[in-house]
Amino acid sequence: MYRPAHIDIICSHANRLRFGILLSIICFIFQEIRYQVAVILAVLSTSIKKRYWTKTVRIELARQIYSSGVESIGFVAYIAFAVGISFVAQALVWTEKVGQTTLLGPLFVTVLIRETVPILNNILAITRNGTAMTTELGNMKISGNVQVLDAQGLDPFIYLVMPRVLGLMIAVFCLNVVFILVSFSTGYIAALLLSSDIADPSSFIHNILTSVSFVDFVSLFVKSIIPALFTGSICCTEGLRVDRSVSEVPLATKRALSHSVRALFMTTMIISLLMYF
């Protein structure tokens, strides 16, 4: 079928345009990842130098740990309580059908420790603490508090970014431990009530501990701190990118939320592939 030459030219230009847009998006994502990695490395390298840990920075770190960790314990414990019971109720249905209730411990380790707990806790940290962090820094930028620090010769990176990133990382790791302890405890109680095969707590704990390998501990640790570092870095940088308008704060918060979630799932996927394959 005959097609005019100008149609071929238009299609060729459209294909080049689509390829150019796709290439621009990939380059932008790569540059953003490089920037966030650079911020994280700067935070870690600065944190090991004692001279930067002034009283103000230590107070800010403690405040961040309290707001991100201590204040979230009750909410995280509630979620862990519900997850532990829900998981056991579903798992017992299938393990009892095949007569393998001893598989409950390995299932706990595989589903909760390896994947569910790190992802769920990081999502809670993003929605509860990350967005608040972006909003707080954005409002500080608009009100001129960041410029005041600069005028006083104080580095905003050390006084604002470093303690928030490290505080969120510590809080997420501690909340993961709380989540595991609560979910395992409620899971055992639920299994005790729902199944006659689960009776001895020592055998239940032994079954779980023997299912946990050293790789699982390393995976839990890495999946706790790396996504949290990215979340803290992204939320801080997006908040400080706000210029002068109050209307920019919600947009910065939305960007921080979406970028943090993408970073969470990307880093979790890479860690899982490196650890278990």
C-alpha positions in Angstrom: 0.0 0.0 0.0 1.4 3.4 -1.0 2.1 5.8 1.8 3.2 9.5 1.1 6.8 10.3 1.8 5.8 13.1 4.3 4.1 10.5 6.5 7.4 8.5 6.7 9.2 11.7 7.6 6.7 12.6 10.3 6.9 9.0 11.8 10.7 9.1 11.7 10.6 12.5 13.6 8.1 11.1 16.1 10.2 8.0 16.8 13.3 10.2 17.4 11.3 12.5 19.6 10.1 9.5 21.7 13.6 8.1 22.0 14.9 11.5 23.0 12.3 11.9 25.7 13.0 8.4 27.0 16.7 9.1 27.0 16.2 12.4 28.8 14.1 10.7 31.5 16.8 8.0 32.0 19.5 10.6 32.3 17.5 12.6 34.8 16.9 9.6 36.9 20.6 8.6 36.8 21.7 12.1 37.8 19.2 12.2 40.6 20.4 8.8 41.9 24.0 10.0 41.8 23.1 13.2 43.6 21.3 11.3 46.4 24.1 8.8 46.8 26.5 11.8 47.0 24.4 13.3 49.8 24.3 10.0 51.7 28.0 9.6 51.4 28.5 13.1 52.6 26.3 12.5 55.6 28.1 9.3 56.5 31.6 10.8 56.1 30.7 13.9 58.1 29.1 11.9 60.9 32.3 10.1 61.7 34.1 13.4 62.5 33.7 14.3 66.1 34.1 18.0 65.7 30.8 18.2 63.8 28.8 16.7 66.7 28.2 19.9 68.7 25.5 20.0 71.3 23.0 21.5 68.9 23.5 18.7 66.4 23.2 16.0 69.1 20.0 17.6 70.3 18.6 17.6 66.8 19.6 14.0 66.3 17.8 13.0 69.6 14.7 15.0 68.5 14.6 13.2 65.2 15.0 9.8 66.8 12.2 10.6 69.2 9.8 11.9 66.6 10.5 9.2 64.0 11.1 6.3 66.4 9.7 6.7 69.9 6.5 8.4 68.9 5.9 5.7 66.2 6.3 2.7 68.5 2.6 2.5 69.4 1.4 2.7 65.8 4.0 0.2 64.5 3.2 -2.2 67.4 -0.5 -2.0 66.4 0.3 -2.8 62.7 2.7 -5.6 63.8 -0.1 -7.0 66.0 -2.5 -7.1 63.1 0.1 -8.5 60.6 1.2 -11.2 63.0 -2.4 -12.5 63.5 -3.4 -12.2 59.9 -0.3 -14.0 58.7 -0.7 -16.9 61.1 -4.4 -17.2 60.3 -3.6 -17.5 56.6 -0.5 -19.7 57.0 -2.1 -22.2 59.3 -4.9 -22.9 56.7 -2.3 -24.1 54.2 0.2 -25.7 56.5 -2.5 -27.8 58.2 -3.9 -28.9 54.9 -0.5 -30.5 54.0 0.1 -31.6 57.6 3.3 -29.4 57.9 2.6 -27.0 60.7 6.4 -27.0 61.4 6.7 -24.9 58.2 5.2 -21.9 60.1 8.6 -20.8 61.4 10.3 -20.8 58.0 7.3 -19.0 56.5 7.6 -16.3 59.3 11.2 -15.8 58.4 10.7 -15.8 54.6 7.7 -13.6 54.4 8.2 -11.2 57.4 11.9 -10.9 58.1 13.1 -11.0 54.5 10.6 -8.7 52.8 7.4 -7.6 54.6 8.9 -5.9 57.7 11.6 -3.8 56.0 9.2 -2.6 53.2 6.2 -1.9 55.5 8.2 0.0 58.1 10.0 2.1 55.5 6.7 2.9 53.9 5.4 4.0 57.3 8.5 6.1 57.8 8.0 7.8 54.4 4.4 8.6 54.9 4.6 9.6 58.6 8.1 11.1 59.0 9.5 11.8 55.5 6.6 14.0 54.4 6.8 15.9 57.8 10.5 16.4 57.3 10.1 17.8 53.8 7.3 20.2 55.0 9.4 21.3 58.0 12.5 22.1 55.9 10.4 23.7 53.2 8.8 26.1 55.6 12.1 26.8 57.2 13.5 27.7 53.8 10.6 30.1 53.1 10.7 31.7 56.5 14.4 32.5 56.1 15.7 30.3 58.9 18.1 28.4 56.6 19.5 31.8 55.4 19.9 32.8 59.0 22.1 29.8 59.7 24.2 30.6 56.6 24.6 34.2 57.9 25.7 33.0 61.3 28.4 30.8 59.6 26.6 27.6 60.4 26.4 24.9 57.7 22.7 23.9 57.1 23.9 20.5 55.9 25.4 19.7 59.3 22.7 21.2 61.4 19.6 20.3 59.4 20.3 17.4 57.0 22.8 15.1 58.8 20.9 14.6 62.1 17.6 14.1 60.2 19.0 11.5 57.8 20.8 9.6 60.6 17.9 9.9 63.0 15.5 8.4 60.5 17.9 5.6 59.7 18.3 4.7 63.4 14.6 5.0 64.1 13.6 2.7 61.1 16.1 0.0 62.2 14.8 0.0 65.8 11.2 0.0 64.6 11.9 -3.1 62.5 13.1 -4.9 65.6 10.0 -3.8 67.5 7.8 -5.0 64.5 9.4 -8.4 64.5 9.2 -9.0 68.2 5.5 -7.9 68.3 4.4 -9.8 65.2 6.2 -13.0 66.3 4.6 -12.7 69.8 1.1 -12.2 68.5 1.7 -14.7 65.8 2.5 -17.4 68.4 -0.5 -16.5 70.5 -2.7 -16.7 67.5 -1.2 -20.0 66.4 -1.7 -21.3 70.0 -5.4 -20.4 69.9 -6.1 -21.5 66.3 -4.1 -24.8 66.2 -3.7 -27.7 68.6 -0.4 -28.6 67.0 1.3 -25.4 68.4 1.8 -25.7 72.2 5.4 -25.4 73.3 6.7 -21.8 73.0 10.3 -23.0 73.1 9.9 -25.3 70.1 8.1 -22.5 68.2 11.0 -20.1 69.0 13.6 -22.8 68.1 11.8 -23.5 64.8 12.0 -19.8 63.9 15.6 -19.3 65.1 16.8 -22.4 63.1 15.2 -20.9 60.0 17.0 -17.6 60.3 20.4 -17.6 58.6 23.2 -15.1 58.8 22.2 -13.8 55.4 18.8 -13.0 56.8 20.2 -10.8 59.6 22.4 -9.0 57.1 19.5 -8.6 54.7 17.3 -7.2 57.4 20.0 -4.7 58.6 20.8 -3.5 55.0 17.1 -3.3 54.0 16.5 -1.2 57.2 19.3 1.4 56.8 19.8 1.9 53.0 16.2 2.7 52.1 15.9 4.9 55.2 19.1 6.8 54.2 17.6 7.4 50.8 14.3 8.5 52.3 16.0 11.0 54.6 18.2 12.3 51.9 15.4 12.7 49.4 13.0 14.4 51.8 15.7 16.8 53.1 16.9 17.8 49.6 13.3 18.3 48.3 12.5 20.4 51.3 15.5 22.6 50.9 14.8 23.0 47.1 11.7 25.0 48.0 12.3 28.6 46.9 10.0 31.4 48.2 6.4 30.4 47.6 4.3 28.5 50.2 2.6 26.7 47.3 5.9 24.9 46.5 5.8 23.0 49.8 3.0 20.6 48.9 4.6 19.9 45.5 8.0 19.2 47.2 6.3 16.9 49.6 4.6 15.0 46.8 7.9 14.7 44.9 9.7 13.5 48.1 6.9 10.9 48.7 7.0 9.4 45.2 10.8 9.5 44.9 11.2 7.8 48.3 8.8 5.0 47.5 10.6 4.4 44.1 13.9 4.3 45.9 12.6 2.0 48.5 11.4 -0.7 46.1 14.4 -0.3 43.8 17.0 -0.7 46.6 15.0 -3.6 48.2 14.9 -5.4 44.9 18.6 -5.0 44.3 19.4 -6.1 47.9 17.2 -9.2 47.5 18.9 -10.2 44.2 22.4 -9.7 45.7 21.6 -11.6 48.9 19.6 -14.6 47.7 20.7 -15.2 44.1 
